């Protein structure tokens, strides 16, 4: 007898079909756990878009590690939109993803509006000092971060 899929699994599989990307079985398996780590997977913008869609309705995942992929600014924008709807993710590591200034700008908006995000790792993402300053201002205003903002 097959198990009923959760809402986030259904959203993810639908998004993968729509975006023509292959579903990641380990992501599906871990959607009901507090930690998901998908490092070194060559996940691009569309892969991250599908992941973000699933996490928009997910209430289990609190820590997400997508470090060392190739999501670029598009993936960062999708995660930014997801963070504005998800009230459960407290830790996000998207280091080493080449998100650049556009991606950091989108994330600064999410950081400013998020009530739950406490830790954000953006190391090695090729963004300017100006964007780092914008992100730092968002962190100061949001008051959610402990001391874990990494550039």
N, C-alpha and C positions, 0 to 999 in steps of 0.2 A: 504494500500500500504506500503510495507516494505521500510525502508530507506536504501540507499546504504551505505555499510560499508566503513570506511576510510582505508587507506593503513595500518596504524598501527593496526587496529582491525583485518584486514585480516591476517596480519603477526602473530599476537598473537594467533588467533584461529587455524591457521595452525600449529604453534609451539606447542600449547597445544595438538593437535591431534598426532603430531609426537612424542612428549615426553610422551604421555599417562597421562596427568594431566588434572584436571578439570579446565575449564576457570573460572575466577573470575568475576562475573557480575559487581561488583562495579568498578573493574579496567577498564573494557570495557566502562562502563558509563562515567568514568572520563577521558578517554584518550584525550578528546578535551579541558580539563580544565587545568589551570596552576599548580594545586596542586593535588597530589595523595598521600593518606595516607592508607597504608595497614599494620597497626601495629597489633600485637598479633594475627596473622592469621596462625601460624604454617607453614609458607611458607618454603619449603625446596629448595634444590639446583635446581631441575628441574622446580619448580614453578617460581623461580627467573630467570632461563634461558629463559623461555617463555616470562616473563615480559621484560627482557633485549632485546630480539629479537624485540618486539613491539616498544620499546623506541628507538631503533636504527634508525627507520624511522619516529619517532614522532617529530613534531615541536611545540607542544602545551605545554607539561609538562615542567615546570622549577623547581619544587620542588617535590622531591620524598622521602617519609618516609616509610621505610621498617623495622623499629625498632622492636625489641623483636620478632623475628622469629627464624628459625633454618636453615638459608641458608648455613652455614659453608663456608669453603674456596672456594668451587666450585661456589657458588652463587656470592661471591665477585669477582672471576675471570670473571664470565659472565658480571657482572656490569662494571668491569674494561674495558673489550672489548667494551661494549656499549658506555661508556664514551668517548672512542677514536673516535667514529663515530657521536655521538650526540653533537650538538653545542648549545643546548638549556637548558640543565639541569644545574642550578646554585647551587642548594642546595640538598644534599644527606644525609639522616640520616639512617645509618645501624647499629646503636648501638644495643647491646645485641643480637648478632647473632653468636657468637663463630666462627669468621672467622679465627682466629689464625694468625700465621706468614705468611703462604702461601697466605692467602687472603689479608693481609696488603701489602705484597710485590707486588702483582698484582695491588693493588690500588695505590701504590706509582708510578708505571709506568704510570697509567692513569692520576694521578694528575700532574705529570711532563709534560705530553703531552697535557693535556686539556687546552683550552683557555677560557673556560667559567665557570668551577666549582669554586665557591667562598666559599662555606660552606660545611664542611664534619664532620659528627659526627660518631666517631668510638668507643665511650665509651663502656666499658664492653664487649670486644671482645677477651680477652685472648691472647694477643700477647706480645712479648718480648720487652724489652727496646731497643734492637738492631734494631728491625723493626720500633719502634717508631722514632728512630733517622733517619732511612732511609726515612721514610715518611716526617719527618720534613725537611730534606734536599730537597726533591722533592717540598715541599711547598715553601721553600725559593727561589728555582730556578725558579719556575713557575710564581711567582709574582702576581698570580690571587687572592689569598686568602686575605680577609680583616683581620679578626682576629678570624675566626670561625673554627678552627680545634680543635676538642675535642677528647681526648683519654679516 
